[in-house]
Amino acid sequence: MPHYRCVGDVPRKRHLRSPGPGGGLLHEELMGEEGFSGESSLLYHLRSPSALADAGPVDGAAPDLVPNDPLLPRHLRTGALAGGGDPVGGRHLLLANDDVSISWVAADRTSALWRNAVGDELAYVQAGAGELESVFGRLTVQAGDYVVVPRSATHRWVVPAGGRLELLVLEARGHVRPPARYLTSTGQFLEQAPYCERDLRGPDGPLVVDDDGPVDVLIRHRHGVTRHRLPASPFDVVGWAGGLYPWALSISDFEPLVGSLHQPPHVHQTFEGPGFVVCSFVPRPYDFHPDAIKVPYHHANVDSDEVIFYSSGDFMSRSGSGIGAGSISFHPGGFVHGPQPGSMEAAADKDRTEEVAVMVDTFRPLSLGPAALEISDESYPWSWSRQG
C-alpha cells in the first residue's frame, strides 16, 4: 500500500446514501484485495459500475510457449521487434511462467479500455511519454517510470498523436508491492528503505467522461479475454478514497546501497510479486575496497532465472557481448554466469557505474515466447569463450 489518499467528492462516512451532482444517488464501489482483508479503495460512480449491455469472448489464442531447451543463456534484442499498435494489444510476449509474463511493446496509438482480472501489471517506460487513464484519474508517465496498475482497475494507455511509448510490461498472477522489509507493520516506508512515499505519484483528481454511448472494456481472465460492452464510460468516478490505486515511481528516485565489496542484488530490490522480484540498477559509486571485484562475480542463482533489461548507460559487465540499450539478457537457473571476458580488468580503475537496468528474478523457470525466439542472438551463449 503506497499511502492513503482522498480525491474528489467523497462522503464523510462509508456506506451511506450519498446524493450525486444530478440529484440521484452515487454508486459506491469497494475495490479491495484479498477479500475484505487487504488494501482497498472506495470509488463513487455516477452510474452503476455493474451495468452490462453485452458480453462475448475475444478471438485470439495466447502465443505458444516453448521451454528453454537446450538450456542456454540468451540475449534478446527488443529493437528488432516490430513497433506499432497500442500498449495492450501490441505487446510481444517474450518470457513467461505460471507466476509472471514479460512482454515488450513500442506503441504508437492509444489502447482500448483494459482490465486485467488475473493480477497486477508493472510497466517500465523505456522511452516516450503518455498518460494512464483509469477510474482513479489521470497519471502522467515518462521515460524511466515504473507504473503499477492494480488488478481489475479499468484503464487505458494514452499515447499522444505522433508519439511513441516503449514499455517493458510484467503481468503478474497476483499483486506487485514494495518489498515487505521496507515497510512498518502499518505500511509506512522505513527510514532505511531506498524510496519512500514522497517518491510515489498517484492519479491527478477524478476523471469523469461525458459519454452516453456504449463502451467496450477488454478483460483478461484465466481462460482468455472477454469483451464487456457497457452502456456508458466507466470513467464516471467523482471521488475516491483509500490505499489501492495506480501509482508511478521514477527509477531515478531509487537510492542504491553501496559498500566496500560488491553488494548482492537484493539490495537493489524495488518490488516483489508472487514468485518473482524486481530490482533497479542505477548510477552509483563502485565498490571501494582497493582489491574489490567491481563487476558482478560469477554466480549461479540455483533457485531462480535472471532477466535484465538494459535501459541506458555503460554496461561494464557485459562489455563485448553485443548487449546495449534495449537488450534483455536471460540467464536461466543451472547456468553459471558472470562478467564477460576482460570486464573485471577494465573496471579495475573505475570509481562508478553509469548503468540503468531493470532486473527480474523468477523462482520458477521461464519459457520462451515466439517473439523471444525471433530476436535471440545466436552468438551470445558462446561469448564467454572469447578471449578478452
Summary of the structure (lengths in Angstrom):
residues: 388
radius of gyration: 22.1
end to end distance: 47.0
largest distance: 77.0
contacts: 1238
relative contact order: 0.20
helix: 9%
strand: 39%
